[in-house]
Amino acid sequence: MKPNKKLTINDFPKQIPDFKNSALPKDRLTEKWLTEWIINGLKHKKLKSGDILPKKQIIAQYLGISTGTVQNAIRYTEDKGYLQSIQKRGTFVSSATEQTDVLKKQTSKRDEAVYKIKKYIYDKGINYLMPPASEVAKEINISANTVRLAYLRLCDTGFLKYTEEQSKKKFLKVIKIPSLTDENNTIAKSLVEKTTEDLSKYISTNLKKGEKIQSRLKLAELFNVSVKTIHDAVTVLEAKGILMSRRGTYGTVVLKMPTETEFYNPVKEHSIFTKAEIPMYYRWEKTEEKLIDLINNNFLPGMKIPSMEDLSKQFDVSTNTVRRALIKLSKKGIVDFKRGHYGGTFVTEIPKKTDIYAYEWLAVNQDYANSRQVK
């Protein structure tokens, strides 16, 4: 969606909702107020699709309500197609009659909460007043704010209704017991699940084994979701053995294609041989394995190994990488550090070689291969 102009609070109606004398909750009143304003604005050409709303805090201050209430109202207005929020870009006016991007929040956690609340009503046999959102949230293991949004959805669909007693206190009354066989009660996929599916399709179409996927920020912009949602989706694909994330410049790499059924659990390589699917590991892990091989073939307990500078040149890595690998070996009791004029790194125990089987060639540095030739 292309932005047209940034709206200010002066573009909003002068008449604000009457929060004190309404049986509806504040977020529902705000949603109705926003929807009517957008419909009239689009009709009289005072608003256009793509106009950007002011920040939620500014709207909240104008209405005299909390930012959270405004956030709920915006989410509900999004579901009707009159607003669209884009990560780090803002909230845009949208025309429900035009073809716009799919609003993924329509299949968000809120829909899952709707189903669970229906089941909660059915199981508990509630036929009058609903408990507070915070209480139900603990029962169904969903945030209280999401439960409040689900309450509003259930009001719209005729299952719940806000009433006001003589004390002016608002209550949420059950007016229809849901039937769990109703096709509308089928639990909707969460936003994370939808994003996981979309990410899987993206990998199948655009990437190959061993290739690095884009950063989480770029993927969030691509799929129009939050960075956290992308992170959760990546975590799901990691659990399936499709992706593997490594810190720093290594990034997140494709281990197998989503269409492959065989589960692949990545393990560290133990030599110059490794599974062909995993040529992406930390340099210090590779260096640790090379050091183990070096000690096994050239040293005995008590002997001093070359300096970190010499090892860094031999393995073509930084001294910091060598240092980290040696620290790991020290924790395993294979080497020990001594200071002073006669100090250095000494072998304390010959490491056991790991059995190598079912491995394939990755690549071999020519200098390393020459140094390993049988004399």
C-alpha positions in Angstrom: 0.0 0.0 0.0 1.4 3.4 -1.0 1.1 6.1 1.6 -0.7 9.3 0.5 -0.4 11.7 3.4 0.1 11.8 7.2 -3.1 12.6 8.9 -3.1 14.8 12.1 -5.5 14.9 15.0 -7.3 17.8 13.3 -8.5 15.4 10.6 -10.5 13.4 13.1 -14.1 14.2 14.0 -14.6 16.9 16.7 -17.3 14.8 18.3 -15.7 11.9 20.3 -17.5 8.8 21.7 -19.5 9.1 24.9 -17.5 6.6 27.0 -19.3 7.3 30.3 -22.9 6.6 29.2 -22.6 3.6 27.0 -23.0 -0.1 27.7 -20.3 -0.9 25.2 -16.6 -1.2 26.2 -14.3 1.7 25.3 -12.4 -0.2 22.6 -15.7 -1.2 20.9 -16.9 2.4 20.9 -13.6 3.6 19.5 -13.7 1.0 16.8 -17.2 2.2 15.7 -16.1 5.8 15.8 -13.0 5.0 13.6 -15.1 2.9 11.2 -17.8 5.6 10.7 -15.1 8.3 10.2 -13.2 6.3 7.6 -16.4 5.3 5.7 -17.6 8.9 5.6 -14.1 10.2 4.8 -13.7 7.9 1.8 -17.2 8.6 0.6 -16.7 12.4 0.6 -13.1 12.1 -0.6 -11.7 13.6 2.6 -9.7 10.4 3.1 -7.9 8.1 0.7 -6.6 4.6 0.9 -3.0 4.8 2.1 -3.4 7.9 4.4 -1.4 7.3 7.6 -3.0 7.6 11.0 -1.3 9.5 13.8 0.5 7.5 16.5 -1.7 5.5 18.8 -0.5 7.6 21.8 -1.7 10.8 20.1 -5.2 9.3 19.3 -5.4 8.0 22.9 -4.6 11.4 24.3 -7.2 13.0 22.1 -9.9 10.6 23.2 -8.9 10.5 26.8 -8.4 6.7 26.9 -5.4 4.3 27.1 -3.1 3.4 24.3 -4.0 -0.2 24.7 -7.7 0.6 24.2 -6.8 2.4 20.9 -4.7 -0.6 19.9 -7.6 -2.9 20.4 -9.9 -0.6 18.4 -7.5 -0.5 15.5 -7.1 -4.2 15.4 -10.9 -4.6 15.3 -11.2 -2.0 12.6 -8.5 -3.8 10.6 -10.6 -7.0 10.7 -13.4 -5.0 8.9 -10.9 -3.9 6.2 -10.8 -0.2 7.0 -7.3 -0.1 8.4 -4.1 -1.9 7.8 -1.0 -1.9 10.1 2.4 -2.5 8.6 5.4 -3.1 10.8 7.6 0.0 11.3 5.6 1.9 8.8 2.4 2.8 10.6 -1.4 2.3 10.3 -3.0 3.0 7.0 -6.5 3.9 5.9 -7.9 1.1 3.7 -11.1 0.7 1.7 -12.9 -2.5 2.4 -14.4 -2.5 -1.1 -10.9 -2.5 -2.8 -8.6 -5.5 -3.3 -5.9 -5.0 -0.7 -3.2 -7.2 0.8 -4.6 -10.1 2.8 -5.1 -9.0 6.4 -3.4 -11.8 8.2 -4.6 -10.6 11.6 -7.9 -12.0 10.7 -6.4 -15.4 11.4 -4.5 -14.3 14.5 -4.4 -15.5 18.1 -7.7 -13.7 18.6 -9.5 -16.3 16.4 -7.9 -19.1 18.4 -9.2 -17.4 21.6 -12.7 -17.2 20.1 -12.8 -21.0 19.7 -11.4 -21.6 23.1 -13.9 -19.3 24.8 -16.7 -21.0 23.0 -15.4 -24.3 24.3 -15.0 -22.8 27.7 -18.7 -21.7 27.7 -19.8 -25.1 26.5 -17.7 -27.1 29.0 -18.5 -24.9 32.0 -22.2 -24.7 31.2 -22.2 -20.9 31.6 -25.6 -19.5 30.8 -25.5 -16.0 32.2 -22.5 -13.9 33.0 -18.9 -14.4 31.7 -16.0 -14.2 34.2 -13.5 -11.3 33.8 -11.1 -11.6 30.9 -8.1 -12.1 33.2 -9.7 -15.2 34.8 -10.6 -16.8 31.5 -7.1 -16.0 30.1 -5.6 -18.2 32.8 -8.0 -21.0 32.0 -7.3 -21.0 28.2 -3.6 -20.0 28.4 -4.0 -16.8 26.2 -3.3 -13.2 27.2 -6.1 -11.2 28.8 -5.9 -8.6 26.0 -6.5 -11.2 23.4 -9.4 -12.6 25.4 -11.0 -9.1 25.4 -10.7 -8.9 21.6 -12.3 -12.3 21.4 -15.1 -11.1 23.6 -15.8 -8.4 21.1 -15.9 -10.8 18.2 -18.3 -13.0 20.2 -20.5 -10.0 20.8 -20.6 -9.3 17.0 -21.5 -12.9 16.2 -24.4 -13.0 18.7 -23.0 -15.2 21.5 -22.3 -12.5 24.1 -23.8 -9.1 24.9 -22.7 -6.3 27.2 -25.4 -5.2 29.6 -25.5 -2.5 32.3 -27.0 -3.1 35.7 -28.5 -0.4 38.0 -25.1 0.1 39.5 -23.9 1.3 36.1 -21.4 -1.6 36.1 -21.0 -3.4 32.8 -21.4 -7.1 32.5 -20.9 -9.6 29.7 -23.9 -11.8 29.3 -24.1 -15.1 27.5 -27.1 -15.0 25.1 -26.3 -18.1 23.0 -24.6 -21.4 24.0 -22.2 -22.4 21.1 -22.4 -25.8 19.5 -19.0 -27.3 19.1 -20.1 -29.0 15.9 -20.7 -25.7 14.3 -18.3 -25.3 11.4 -17.6 -21.7 12.5 -16.1 -23.1 15.6 -13.3 -24.7 13.8 -10.1 -23.3 15.3 -8.4 -20.9 13.0 -4.7 -21.1 12.3 -2.6 -18.6 14.3 -0.6 -15.9 12.7 2.6 -17.9 13.4 1.2 -20.9 11.7 0.1 -18.9 8.7 3.5 -17.2 8.5 5.3 -20.6 8.9 3.3 -21.9 5.9 4.2 -18.8 3.9 7.9 -19.0 4.8 7.9 -22.7 3.8 6.5 -21.8 0.4 9.0 -19.0 0.0 11.9 -21.3 0.8 10.6 -23.9 -1.7 10.3 -21.3 -4.5 13.3 -19.1 -3.9 16.1 -21.1 -2.1 18.2 -24.2 -2.2 19.9 -26.4 0.4 22.8 -24.6 2.0 21.6 -21.1 1.1 21.1 -18.4 3.7 17.7 -16.9 4.1 17.1 -13.2 4.4 17.3 -11.4 7.8 14.3 -11.6 10.1 13.7 -7.9 9.6 13.5 -8.2 5.8 11.3 -11.3 6.1 9.0 -9.3 8.4 8.6 -6.6 5.8 8.1 -9.2 3.0 5.3 -11.0 4.9 3.8 -8.0 6.6 4.2 -9.4 10.1 6.3 -8.5 13.2 9.9 -9.6 13.6 8.8 -11.7 16.6 6.3 -13.6 14.4 9.1 -14.3 11.9 11.3 -15.5 14.7 8.6 -17.9 16.0 8.0 -19.2 12.4 11.8 -19.8 12.0 11.8 -21.7 15.3 9.1 -24.0 14.1 11.0 -24.7 10.9 14.2 -25.3 12.9 12.3 -27.9 15.0 11.4 -29.7 11.7 15.0 -29.7 10.6 14.3 -27.4 7.7 16.4 -24.4 9.0 19.4 -23.9 11.2 20.3 -20.6 12.8 23.8 -19.6 13.8 24.9 -16.4 15.4 26.7 -13.5 13.7 27.4 -13.6 9.9 26.4 -17.2 9.6 22.7 -16.4 9.7 19.9 -18.9 9.1 20.6 -21.6 6.5 18.3 -24.1 4.7 19.1 -27.6 5.8 16.5 -29.4 3.8 13.5 -28.4 1.6 10.1 -28.2 3.2 8.8 -30.9 0.8 11.3 -33.4 2.1 9.8 -35.8 4.6 12.9 -37.2 6.2 13.8 -35.4 9.5 17.3 -34.2 9.7 18.9 -33.5 13.0 22.1 -31.5 12.4 25.3 -32.6 14.3 28.8 -31.2 14.3 31.3 -32.5 11.9 34.2 -34.4 13.3 36.8 -34.1 10.6 37.2 -32.9 7.0 34.3 -35.2 6.2 30.7 -34.1 7.1 27.2 -34.4 5.9 26.9 -32.5 2.6 23.8 -30.6 3.9 25.7 -28.8 6.7 28.7 -26.9 5.5 27.9 -24.1 7.9 29.4 -24.1 11.4 31.2 -21.7 13.6 34.9 -21.4 12.8 35.9 -22.1 16.4 34.0 -25.5 16.2 35.9 -26.4 13.0 39.1 -25.2 14.6 38.5 -27.3 17.7 38.2 -30.4 15.6 41.4 -29.6 13.7 43.2 -29.1 17.0 42.0 -32.5 18.2 43.3 -34.1 15.1 46.6 -32.2 15.4 47.1 -33.3 19.0 46.2 -36.9 18.2 48.8 -37.2 15.5 51.7 -35.1 16.7 51.7 -34.7 20.5 51.9 -36.6 23.8 50.7 -35.5 27.3 53.0 -32.8 28.7 54.1 -31.5 25.3 53.7 -27.9 24.4 51.6 -27.1 21.3 52.3 -24.1 18.9 51.3 -20.6 19.9 47.9 -19.2 19.1 49.5 -17.0 16.4 51.2 -20.0 14.7 47.9 -22.0 14.9 45.9 -19.1 13.5 48.3 -19.1 10.5 48.2 -22.8 10.1 44.4 -23.0 10.2 43.8 -19.7 8.4 41.6 -18.3 11.2 41.9 -15.5 13.7 43.7 -15.8 17.0 40.5 -15.2 18.7 38.9 -18.2 17.0 41.9 -20.3 18.1 41.7 -19.0 21.6 38.0 -19.9 21.9 38.7 -23.4 20.5 41.5 -23.9 23.0 39.3 -22.8 25.9 36.8 -25.4 24.9 39.5 -28.1 24.9 40.7 -26.8 28.3 37.2 -27.3 29.7 37.3 -30.9 28.4 40.7 -31.5 30.1 42.6 -31.9 26.9 44.9 -28.9 27.2 46.1 -26.6 30.0 47.4 -23.1 30.0 50.5 -22.0 31.9 51.9 -18.4 32.3 55.4 -17.1 32.6 58.6 -17.4 30.6 58.1 -21.2 30.3 54.4 -20.9 29.8 52.1 -21.7 26.9 49.5 -24.3 26.1 50.3 -27.9 27.1 48.6 -31.2 26.3 47.2 -32.9 29.4 45.3 -35.7 27.7 45.1 -37.3 24.3 41.6 -36.8 23.0 39.6 -39.8 21.8 38.9 -39.8 18.1 35.3 -39.8 17.1 34.2 -42.6 14.8 33.5 -41.3 11.3 30.8 -43.0 9.2 28.3 -42.1 6.5 30.0 -38.9 5.7 30.7 -37.2 2.4 33.4 -34.9 1.1 32.8 -31.2 1.7 36.0 -29.5 0.6 39.7 -29.7 1.5 42.2 -26.9 1.6 45.1 -27.9 -0.6 47.7 -26.8 2.0 45.9 -28.9 4.6 45.7 -31.9 2.2 49.4 -31.7 1.5 50.2 -31.6 5.2 48.1 -34.8 5.7 49.8 -36.8 3.0 51.3 -40.2 4.1 55.0 -40.0 4.1 
